[in-house]
Amino acid sequence: MVPAERKITTILVTGIGGFLAGHIAQQLLEQGHAVRGTVRRIDTAPQIAARLCRQLSGDKSRLEFAKADLCQDDGWAQAVEGCDYVIHTASPFPAGLPTHEDDLVVPARDGALRVLRTAHEARVRRVVMTSSIAATNHGSGTPPFTEADWTDPHSPRATPYYKAKTLAERAAWEFARSNALELAVINPGMIFGPLSGANFGTSIGLLLQLMNGKFRRLPRFGFPVVDVRDVADAHIKAITHPAASGQRFLVAGKFLWLKDISEILARDFPEYASRLPTKEMPDWLVRVMATISPMSRMIVHELGRDLSVDSSKARRLLGWSSRDEAECIRAGVQSLIDLKLIKPTSKGSK
């Protein structure tokens, strides 16, 4: 038995197969916690475990899995049972616009409420939920955006993804207040950084497209950048920090235009420089493309907008810090190269 003073804390991480959730789980395990991760299909658990524990020096038996789906009640009570805390990261993040916005809004909002309701019934100490700058940067606020800002879900700027993140977070705060549930929310910028496997989302997918020469010119679109390792650290800090309950935290570094990112990649990976665009396309062309391109429709209302955020609250209250933006971009691309997902250059193939 583990002595009382060394009692292992058990933390549920939803969607553990995801990019961010995997880093959260790895850091928790390295710090000595027990982790239970939810998966939609239990047959994926061995592969996820092998990936997460590849570099883990400690006790690998502290990682376990539970089958639970955000769209169904089944499995959540068993997943949360015996857990001290819950970190809810699972939510859809599309590469393009869905057929219907409810394909995103419903699982994001109802899934969050399903997790919070079960956590409340199980009397966990606190829930930390992943939201996004998508829930802060697209309303009436002005940059740099703060935790006081909210996206207007009824605005023409509110894509289905922005709306899903906003309505899910709003619903979570309402539930927490009504049920005296301790809740903290992390609102990260665009997440880059190292991969632990070939499973990644839209953010790393953007780097993959750039490095594989999929862009000839770039739209005047940008976002604040943050490393996945630092976002994971913010979630873990928010678990137990006494002042974190009832708070949302913007976590991101500098705002970068796509052109800035392309220039960083050309500098740090010169053998791929010929694939990386140096010029921007006019806004009117992106608007024309938006009539046929789901990806263009996602950004058409944000062309030329400064979407920078103020992360001073997380730095001050949580003692959070972030890596250099170029470092996290470079780490993400190096992972793609190591996984052989970026087409080799003629020079590199010799």
Backbone hydrogen bonds, N-H to C=O, Kabsch-Sander energy under -0.5 kcal/mol:
donor,donor_aa,acceptor,acceptor_aa,energy
6,R,3,P,-1.7
7,K,4,A,-1.6
11,I,9,T,-0.5
11,I,34,A,-2.6
12,L,85,Y,-2.5
13,V,36,R,-2.7
14,T,12,L,-0.5
14,T,87,I,-2.2
16,I,13,V,-0.6
16,I,38,T,-1.4
18,G,15,G,-2.4
22,G,18,G,-2.2
23,H,19,F,-1.2
24,I,20,L,-2.3
25,A,21,A,-2.7
26,Q,22,G,-2.3
27,Q,23,H,-2.3
28,L,24,I,-2.4
29,L,25,A,-2.6
30,E,26,Q,-2.4
31,Q,27,Q,-1.5
32,G,29,L,-1.5
33,H,28,L,-2.3
34,A,9,T,-2.9
35,V,62,R,-3.0
36,R,11,I,-2.2
37,G,64,E,-2.6
38,T,13,V,-1.9
39,V,66,A,-2.1
44,T,41,R,-1.8
45,A,42,I,-1.5
48,I,44,T,-2.0
49,A,45,A,-3.0
50,A,46,P,-2.3
51,R,47,Q,-1.8
52,L,48,I,-2.6
53,C,49,A,-2.4
54,R,51,R,-0.6
56,L,53,C,-1.0
60,K,58,G,-0.6
62,R,59,D,-1.2
63,L,60,K,-1.3
64,E,35,V,-2.4
66,A,37,G,-2.3
68,A,39,V,-2.2
68,A,66,A,-0.6
69,D,74,D,-0.7
72,Q,69,D,-2.0
76,W,73,D,-1.5
79,A,75,G,-2.0
80,V,76,W,-2.3
81,E,77,A,-1.6
83,C,80,V,-2.4
84,D,10,T,-2.8
85,Y,10,T,-1.4
86,V,126,R,-1.9
87,I,12,L,-3.4
88,H,86,V,-0.6
88,H,128,V,-2.7
89,T,14,T,-0.5
89,T,87,I,-0.9
103,D,100,H,-2.1
104,L,101,E,-1.8
105,V,101,E,-2.8
106,V,102,D,-1.5
108,A,104,L,-1.8
109,R,105,V,-2.8
110,D,106,V,-2.5
111,G,106,V,-0.6
111,G,107,P,-1.1
112,A,108,A,-1.7
113,L,109,R,-2.2
114,R,110,D,-2.2
115,V,111,G,-2.2
116,L,112,A,-2.7
117,R,113,L,-2.8
118,T,114,R,-1.9
119,A,115,V,-2.5
120,H,116,L,-2.6
121,E,117,R,-2.2
122,A,118,T,-1.9
123,R,120,H,-1.0
124,V,119,A,-2.1
125,R,84,D,-3.0
126,R,84,D,-0.7
127,V,182,E,-2.4
128,V,86,V,-2.8
129,M,127,V,-0.5
129,M,184,A,-2.7
130,T,88,H,-2.7
131,S,129,M,-0.6
131,S,186,I,-3.6
133,I,188,P,-1.9
135,A,132,S,-1.8
136,T,133,I,-1.6
137,N,133,I,-2.7
145,F,308,S,-2.5
149,D,146,T,-1.8
151,T,135,A,-1.9
152,D,138,H,-1.4
155,S,152,D,-1.7
158,A,155,S,-1.8
159,T,157,R,-1.4
163,K,159,T,-2.9
164,A,160,P,-2.4
165,K,161,Y,-2.4
166,T,162,Y,-2.2
167,L,163,K,-2.9
168,A,164,A,-2.2
169,E,165,K,-2.0
170,R,166,T,-2.7
171,A,167,L,-2.3
172,A,168,A,-2.0
173,W,169,E,-2.4
174,E,170,R,-2.2
175,F,171,A,-2.4
176,A,172,A,-2.6
177,R,173,W,-2.4
178,S,174,E,-2.2
179,N,175,F,-1.6
180,A,176,A,-0.6
180,A,177,R,-0.6
181,L,176,A,-1.9
184,A,127,V,-2.2
185,V,247,Q,-2.3
186,I,129,M,-2.6
187,N,249,F,-3.5
189,G,251,V,-1.6
190,M,224,P,-2.8
192,F,190,M,-0.6
192,F,226,V,-2.6
193,G,328,C,-1.0
200,F,198,A,-0.8
205,G,201,G,-1.9
206,L,202,T,-1.7
207,L,203,S,-1.1
208,L,204,I,-2.2
209,Q,205,G,-2.2
210,L,206,L,-2.2
211,M,207,L,-2.7
212,N,208,L,-1.6
213,G,210,L,-1.5
214,K,209,Q,-2.8
218,L,279,K,-2.0
221,F,219,P,-2.3
223,F,256,L,-2.1
225,V,254,K,-2.1
226,V,190,M,-2.2
228,V,192,F,-2.7
230,D,227,D,-0.7
231,V,227,D,-2.0
232,A,228,V,-2.4
233,D,229,R,-1.7
234,A,230,D,-1.9
235,H,231,V,-1.9
236,I,232,A,-2.1
237,K,233,D,-2.6
238,A,234,A,-1.9
239,I,235,H,-0.7
239,I,236,I,-0.8
240,T,236,I,-0.7
241,H,237,K,-1.5
244,A,241,H,-1.8
245,S,241,H,-0.5
246,G,183,L,-3.4
247,Q,244,A,-1.8
249,F,185,V,-2.5
251,V,187,N,-1.8
253,G,225,V,-2.8
256,L,223,F,-2.5
258,L,221,F,-2.4
261,I,257,W,-1.9
262,S,258,L,-2.5
263,E,259,K,-2.0
264,I,260,D,-2.1
265,L,261,I,-2.3
266,A,262,S,-2.3
267,R,263,E,-1.9
268,D,264,I,-2.5
269,F,265,L,-2.5
272,Y,269,F,-2.4
273,A,270,P,-1.4
275,R,272,Y,-1.9
276,L,272,Y,-0.6
276,L,273,A,-1.1
281,M,218,L,-2.5
285,L,282,P,-0.8
286,V,282,P,-1.4
287,R,283,D,-2.2
288,V,284,W,-1.8
289,M,285,L,-2.5
290,A,286,V,-1.8
291,T,288,V,-1.4
292,I,289,M,-1.8
293,S,289,M,-2.6
297,R,293,S,-2.0
298,M,294,P,-1.4
299,I,295,M,-0.7
299,I,296,S,-0.9
300,V,296,S,-1.3
302,E,299,I,-2.1
303,L,300,V,-0.7
304,G,220,R,-3.7
305,R,302,E,-2.1
307,L,305,R,-0.7
310,D,145,F,-2.9
311,S,309,V,-0.7
315,R,311,S,-1.9
316,R,312,S,-2.8
317,L,313,K,-3.1
318,L,313,K,-0.5
318,L,314,A,-1.4
320,W,314,A,-1.8
328,C,324,D,-1.6
329,I,325,E,-1.9
330,R,326,A,-2.6
331,A,327,E,-2.4
332,G,328,C,-1.8
333,V,329,I,-2.1
334,Q,330,R,-2.7
335,S,331,A,-1.9
336,L,332,G,-1.7
337,I,333,V,-2.4
338,D,334,Q,-2.7
339,L,335,S,-2.1
340,K,337,I,-1.6
341,L,336,L,-2.8
342,I,336,L,-0.8
343,K,341,L,-0.5
349,S,345,T,-1.7
350,K,347,K,-0.8
